[in-house]
């Protein structure tokens, strides 16, 4: 009960502190709206990139045994454990003009510092472990024999993935995508190093808190909590269906 | 027809082969062997799911060594059926049809009728019994018209009732098609009732290959003798038609000299309380060492001057002869019952 209160009290307080009038006003505040939309856009894009880049990688980790696999799995989990401002600084370091990688990006016209591309980059970095781990678990739960039989019946590897693996592991992939989107939506530490502007919602909330105090940051916090809760509810529905179907 | 030449496969710490196997077209070939001997690995190599290190593999006269699984004209049915759980029975059976240009002897309707699947077509695999799952898996493999059907212990997870049913289905399907069946099994009843030819594999190598009759009546090694359930396998020294075991001089009908082995099936050994005059050429005095219940009969171990022979008796015979541990008895068996190798 104490733990539950500890978890619920600050959240309930933040959800109930702003009056409906202030929340309504916030929803018409252009700065808040664009910050929330940018948050949704960047976290959504990050989740899609995690899905595209993470799927083959997660499949490889679930299906194949190779030397150094444990090391690679540990590297995948690193973004979960290192302080997120460090992530921002590390990405900043390699994307600047003093680094060969940064010069390549510059030549390609890609700007990391202070841009949505930069925000998406750090969001992918911090959220991809969540996708890879969920998708890997999903792929591992599909018996390899099903894929084998599919291939002896004439299906290619791609057809087998599309007709067998994906329908059976799809819910885990979706769960992973939503988890990575939720993780990206709540990121602050890494983003603030890379892009204070354009402002995503957590950065705006931080700025309002610093400039005007707690009361002005609470409406943004309320909107962020509402969005996170929505994602959380969708995730719970999906995972409970998965348990029922299992 | 399958022709395997000098096939070697490494899988983790296991080494399969080198193997040379020839399976005639239309045969029902039984691959037997203990758990972990490489049976499934060989099947998956033939199916193209595991790459061999060396060797070649021909199916129906075509070298398929480098072909992907779908281009080998080989179907596989696993013990656990590996039905696609999200697809109905109908969708499972039809799964491979779009990929194949082979002409199957069976169309969908005929297969469904033969395997009695009409009323199950819209069900998901989770709602099927073990036998129904196996019939669906068979239909799914056969509809693509494979030259060779690989069956990985398809009966071992079924209870007795379904086992008999699927065994009959397999027999019928094999009789009615030109497909070569290659089946792995632990169960000798499967081998004896279904197989025409077979091989026993041990630690990745073929121990014996031949007709099913040969394998079960003429084991070539002590391992084979004990694998097929022969008791009384004894190392002996041969001189003509006599085999000298420890304390016993045993007559047989295959004269030879040198070292070797003999085996005598327990059913061939008769126990009596008196030294009766019989036509049996082997008769020895002994003492009952132990009596064990083995299913419906009893297994009696008799110490004959240092060599222990095992005989089988019924419960009635045991009571009639008043046999207990320590009883003095005589054992006798024909020279023709002695298998020499």
Interface residues (C-beta under 8 A of the other chain):
Chain A: X143 X145 X146 X148 X149 X150 X151 X152 X153 X154 X155 X156 X159 X163 X164 X167 X168
Chain B: X44 X47 X48 X49 X68 X69 X70 X71 X72 X74 X75 X76 X78 X80 X82 X84 X85 X86 X95 X96 X98 X99 X100 X140 X141 X144
